[in-house]
Amino acid sequence: MKTYRIILYFLLALLAVSASSCVTQKSVRYLQDMPKYGMPINESLEATVAPYDDLRIYVLSSSAGRDDELLKPFNAVQNLGGGAGGASGRASGYLVDSEGNIEFPVLGKLHVAGLTRLQLQDTIASQLISNGQLKDPLVIVRFLNFKVFFLSSSGGKVINVSDERCTFLEALAMAGGLDWYTRRDRIGVMREVNGKRVIHYLDPRSTEIFNDEFFVLQQNDIIFTEERPYKFFSSNLNTVLGLISSVTGLVSSAVSIYTLYKLIDGFFGSN
């Protein structure tokens, strides 16, 4: 009887652990506090230029004819790392150096780190006008290497961003989403800020992420996740239960054999 009581207590404890490790909808549902009538969009959040970015910069002008020759130096093709013929197949552009500068034709060295794409367009256009190069330039800036990285226990993924703007939620979607066992309160974004790598944690269950400076991702950001501590137990629950069932069966068989032995021994002993 004592053996059965121990087994019963063990099974009850196992049931309690299993119940406590269950993932509820509230612990994983996104944007749980979203207001009924929505939230205003924060337009101030935008990706900025960082060292080692590869930028495509076009300079155009609405003045046809006379300005055509003046535009050529700004739009000359650069083959970076591929030799004269661009053998590497890599897209050409202006590579931002470690100090956040680019060498731009005629204007020379420009400090571009920290500027948004639109700010850089306005900066170059203003300098072209003030230097007397062009009267009405139209500058278009594009990121050529906008990508972020996603790491989890199940693997990693490189997310190439084609529209030059990627939010935290968009990156999670492109990575395939989060499984039930990923901690929502410990999703980290690692980024280089002022020459240092920093880690910032976001929680997609709250609308507070919309106003977080890390909500709009920067080039080469790394997103990484953590698992809940009971994932291993949950994923191997069937194995554990099977083992317990086998042990219980063996104990039950042993008790039955022992009981039968005592009966037989008592029967023959009495004779």
KAMO-V629079 format. One record per residue. N is the residue number from 0. RES is the residue in one letter. SS is DSSP state (A for helix, B for strand, O for the rest). PHI is phi in radians with two decimals (* if undefined). NEAR is the number of other ideal C-beta (glycine too) atoms within 12 Angstrom. Layout:
# KAMO-V629079
n->[N & N]
res->[RES & RES]
ss->[SS & SS]
phi->[PHI & PHI]
near->[NEAR & NEAR]
This chain:
# KAMO-V629079
n->[0 & 1 & 2 & 3 & 4 & 5 & 6 & 7 & 8 & 9 & 10 & 11 & 12 & 13 & 14 & 15 & 16 & 17 & 18 & 19 & 20 & 21 & 22 & 23 & 24 & 25 & 26 & 27 & 28 & 29 & 30 & 31 & 32 & 33 & 34 & 35 & 36 & 37 & 38 & 39 & 40 & 41 & 42 & 43 & 44 & 45 & 46 & 47 & 48 & 49 & 50 & 51 & 52 & 53 & 54 & 55 & 56 & 57 & 58 & 59 & 60 & 61 & 62 & 63 & 64 & 65 & 66 & 67 & 68 & 69 & 70 & 71 & 72 & 73 & 74 & 75 & 76 & 77 & 78 & 79 & 80 & 81 & 82 & 83 & 84 & 85 & 86 & 87 & 88 & 89 & 90 & 91 & 92 & 93 & 94 & 95 & 96 & 97 & 98 & 99 & 100 & 101 & 102 & 103 & 104 & 105 & 106 & 107 & 108 & 109 & 110 & 111 & 112 & 113 & 114 & 115 & 116 & 117 & 118 & 119 & 120 & 121 & 122 & 123 & 124 & 125 & 126 & 127 & 128 & 129 & 130 & 131 & 132 & 133 & 134 & 135 & 136 & 137 & 138 & 139 & 140 & 141 & 142 & 143 & 144 & 145 & 146 & 147 & 148 & 149 & 150 & 151 & 152 & 153 & 154 & 155 & 156 & 157 & 158 & 159 & 160 & 161 & 162 & 163 & 164 & 165 & 166 & 167 & 168 & 169 & 170 & 171 & 172 & 173 & 174 & 175 & 176 & 177 & 178 & 179 & 180 & 181 & 182 & 183 & 184 & 185 & 186 & 187 & 188 & 189 & 190 & 191 & 192 & 193 & 194 & 195 & 196 & 197 & 198 & 199 & 200 & 201 & 202 & 203 & 204 & 205 & 206 & 207 & 208 & 209 & 210 & 211 & 212 & 213 & 214 & 215 & 216 & 217 & 218 & 219 & 220 & 221 & 222 & 223 & 224 & 225 & 226 & 227 & 228 & 229 & 230 & 231 & 232 & 233 & 234 & 235 & 236 & 237 & 238 & 239 & 240 & 241 & 242 & 243 & 244 & 245 & 246 & 247 & 248 & 249 & 250 & 251 & 252 & 253 & 254 & 255 & 256 & 257 & 258 & 259 & 260 & 261 & 262 & 263 & 264 & 265 & 266 & 267 & 268 & 269 & 270]
res->[M & K & T & Y & R & I & I & L & Y & F & L & L & A & L & L & A & V & S & A & S & S & C & V & T & Q & K & S & V & R & Y & L & Q & D & M & P & K & Y & G & M & P & I & N & E & S & L & E & A & T & V & A & P & Y & D & D & L & R & I & Y & V & L & S & S & S & A & G & R & D & D & E & L & L & K & P & F & N & A & V & Q & N & L & G & G & G & A & G & G & A & S & G & R & A & S & G & Y & L & V & D & S & E & G & N & I & E & F & P & V & L & G & K & L & H & V & A & G & L & T & R & L & Q & L & Q & D & T & I & A & S & Q & L & I & S & N & G & Q & L & K & D & P & L & V & I & V & R & F & L & N & F & K & V & F & F & L & S & S & S & G & G & K & V & I & N & V & S & D & E & R & C & T & F & L & E & A & L & A & M & A & G & G & L & D & W & Y & T & R & R & D & R & I & G & V & M & R & E & V & N & G & K & R & V & I & H & Y & L & D & P & R & S & T & E & I & F & N & D & E & F & F & V & L & Q & Q & N & D & I & I & F & T & E & E & R & P & Y & K & F & F & S & S & N & L & N & T & V & L & G & L & I & S & S & V & T & G & L & V & S & S & A & V & S & I & Y & T & L & Y & K & L & I & D & G & F & F & G & S & N]
ss->[O & A & A & A & A & A & A & A & A & A & A & A & A & A & A & A & A & A & A & A & O & O & O & O & A & A & A & O & O & O & O & O & O & O & O & O & O & O & O & O & O & O & O & O & O & O & O & B & O & O & O & O & O & B & B & B & B & B & B & B & B & O & O & O & O & O & O & A & A & A & A & A & A & A & A & O & O & O & O & O & O & O & O & O & O & O & O & O & O & O & O & O & O & B & B & O & O & O & O & O & B & B & B & B & O & O & O & B & B & B & B & O & O & O & O & B & A & A & A & A & A & A & A & A & A & A & A & A & A & A & O & O & O & O & O & O & B & B & B & B & B & B & B & O & O & O & B & B & B & B & B & B & O & O & B & B & B & B & B & B & O & O & O & O & O & O & B & A & A & A & A & A & A & A & O & O & O & O & O & O & O & B & O & A & A & A & B & B & B & B & B & B & B & O & O & B & B & B & B & B & B & B & O & O & O & O & A & A & A & A & A & O & O & O & O & B & O & O & O & O & O & B & B & B & O & O & B & O & O & O & A & A & A & A & A & O & A & A & A & A & A & A & A & A & A & A & A & A & A & A & A & A & A & A & A & A & A & A & A & A & A & A & A & A & A & A & A & A & A & A & O]
phi->[* & -1.09 & -1.10 & -1.11 & -1.15 & -1.09 & -1.11 & -1.09 & -1.11 & -1.13 & -1.17 & -1.14 & -1.13 & -1.09 & -1.12 & -1.13 & -1.12 & -1.10 & -1.15 & -1.23 & -1.64 & -1.16 & -1.54 & -1.58 & -1.10 & -1.13 & -1.39 & -2.21 & -1.20 & -1.35 & 0.83 & -1.18 & -1.80 & -1.12 & -1.09 & -1.04 & -1.75 & 1.44 & -2.30 & -1.18 & -1.46 & -1.54 & -1.31 & -1.30 & -1.45 & -2.64 & -1.13 & -2.08 & -1.24 & -2.32 & -0.92 & 1.28 & -1.24 & -1.97 & -1.99 & -1.73 & -2.17 & -1.83 & -2.11 & -2.13 & -2.63 & -1.39 & -1.54 & -1.36 & 1.50 & -1.12 & -1.51 & -1.04 & -1.19 & -1.21 & -1.40 & -1.00 & -1.06 & -1.34 & -1.90 & -1.12 & -1.29 & -1.91 & -1.76 & -1.60 & 1.38 & -1.98 & 1.34 & -1.11 & -1.72 & 1.12 & -1.11 & -1.27 & 1.32 & -1.37 & -1.09 & -1.63 & 3.12 & -1.72 & -1.53 & -1.32 & -1.38 & -1.12 & -1.68 & 1.50 & -1.99 & -2.26 & -1.72 & -1.87 & -0.93 & 1.24 & -1.36 & 1.42 & -1.33 & -2.14 & -1.53 & -2.03 & -1.07 & 1.61 & -1.57 & -1.33 & -1.04 & -1.19 & -1.12 & -1.16 & -1.03 & -1.15 & -1.10 & -1.17 & -1.07 & -1.11 & -1.23 & -1.12 & -1.27 & -1.15 & -1.49 & 1.36 & -1.33 & -2.43 & -1.47 & -2.41 & -1.27 & -2.09 & -1.85 & -2.15 & -2.00 & -2.35 & -1.45 & -1.71 & -2.22 & -1.33 & -2.59 & -2.26 & -2.14 & -2.15 & -2.17 & -2.55 & -1.15 & -1.58 & 2.53 & -2.36 & -2.65 & -1.68 & -1.85 & -1.54 & -1.76 & -1.60 & -1.72 & 1.15 & -2.62 & -2.43 & -1.61 & -1.01 & -1.18 & -1.12 & -1.13 & -1.07 & -1.14 & -1.19 & -1.45 & 1.79 & 1.43 & -1.94 & -1.40 & -1.16 & -1.71 & -1.47 & -1.22 & -1.29 & -1.52 & -2.33 & -1.65 & -1.63 & -2.14 & -1.74 & -2.52 & -1.54 & -2.23 & 0.92 & 1.39 & -2.19 & -1.55 & -2.11 & -2.10 & -2.21 & -1.84 & -2.12 & -2.16 & -1.22 & -1.40 & -2.05 & -1.27 & -1.08 & -1.12 & -1.11 & -1.78 & -1.41 & -1.14 & -1.66 & -1.14 & -1.50 & -1.34 & -1.83 & -1.00 & 1.19 & -1.09 & -2.07 & -1.73 & -2.38 & -2.10 & -2.17 & -1.65 & -1.18 & -1.12 & -1.67 & -1.08 & -1.06 & -1.12 & -1.14 & -1.20 & -1.96 & -1.08 & -1.08 & -1.13 & -1.10 & -1.11 & -1.12 & -1.14 & -1.10 & -1.08 & -1.15 & -1.12 & -1.07 & -1.11 & -1.15 & -1.12 & -1.09 & -1.14 & -1.11 & -1.12 & -1.12 & -1.14 & -1.12 & -1.09 & -1.11 & -1.09 & -1.14 & -1.13 & -1.14 & -1.11 & -1.19 & -1.18 & -1.30 & -1.19 & -1.25 & -1.58]
near->[9 & 10 & 20 & 17 & 12 & 16 & 23 & 17 & 14 & 21 & 21 & 14 & 15 & 23 & 18 & 13 & 19 & 21 & 15 & 16 & 24 & 20 & 23 & 15 & 12 & 12 & 21 & 24 & 18 & 25 & 21 & 19 & 17 & 18 & 11 & 6 & 6 & 10 & 16 & 11 & 13 & 17 & 12 & 15 & 22 & 25 & 37 & 34 & 41 & 33 & 27 & 27 & 37 & 30 & 43 & 29 & 42 & 23 & 34 & 24 & 27 & 15 & 16 & 12 & 10 & 13 & 23 & 17 & 15 & 25 & 28 & 15 & 21 & 33 & 27 & 17 & 20 & 27 & 18 & 24 & 17 & 15 & 12 & 10 & 12 & 16 & 11 & 13 & 12 & 19 & 23 & 25 & 30 & 37 & 29 & 35 & 21 & 14 & 17 & 25 & 24 & 34 & 20 & 33 & 24 & 23 & 30 & 13 & 17 & 30 & 23 & 37 & 28 & 23 & 26 & 25 & 30 & 22 & 23 & 36 & 27 & 20 & 27 & 39 & 30 & 19 & 27 & 32 & 20 & 14 & 18 & 12 & 26 & 30 & 17 & 20 & 33 & 24 & 34 & 23 & 37 & 28 & 38 & 28 & 31 & 34 & 28 & 36 & 28 & 35 & 24 & 27 & 19 & 18 & 14 & 17 & 23 & 20 & 28 & 22 & 27 & 15 & 14 & 28 & 26 & 35 & 31 & 40 & 29 & 23 & 39 & 33 & 18 & 24 & 31 & 17 & 22 & 36 & 22 & 21 & 25 & 32 & 28 & 33 & 20 & 23 & 39 & 28 & 38 & 25 & 30 & 23 & 20 & 12 & 13 & 9 & 15 & 18 & 20 & 25 & 24 & 38 & 33 & 37 & 26 & 24 & 22 & 22 & 35 & 29 & 19 & 23 & 24 & 33 & 34 & 34 & 41 & 42 & 33 & 29 & 39 & 31 & 43 & 31 & 35 & 21 & 24 & 27 & 14 & 21 & 22 & 15 & 21 & 24 & 18 & 15 & 21 & 13 & 14 & 23 & 20 & 13 & 16 & 22 & 17 & 14 & 20 & 22 & 15 & 16 & 23 & 17 & 15 & 17 & 20 & 16 & 14 & 15 & 17 & 14 & 15 & 14 & 14 & 14 & 13 & 12 & 11 & 10 & 10 & 8 & 7]
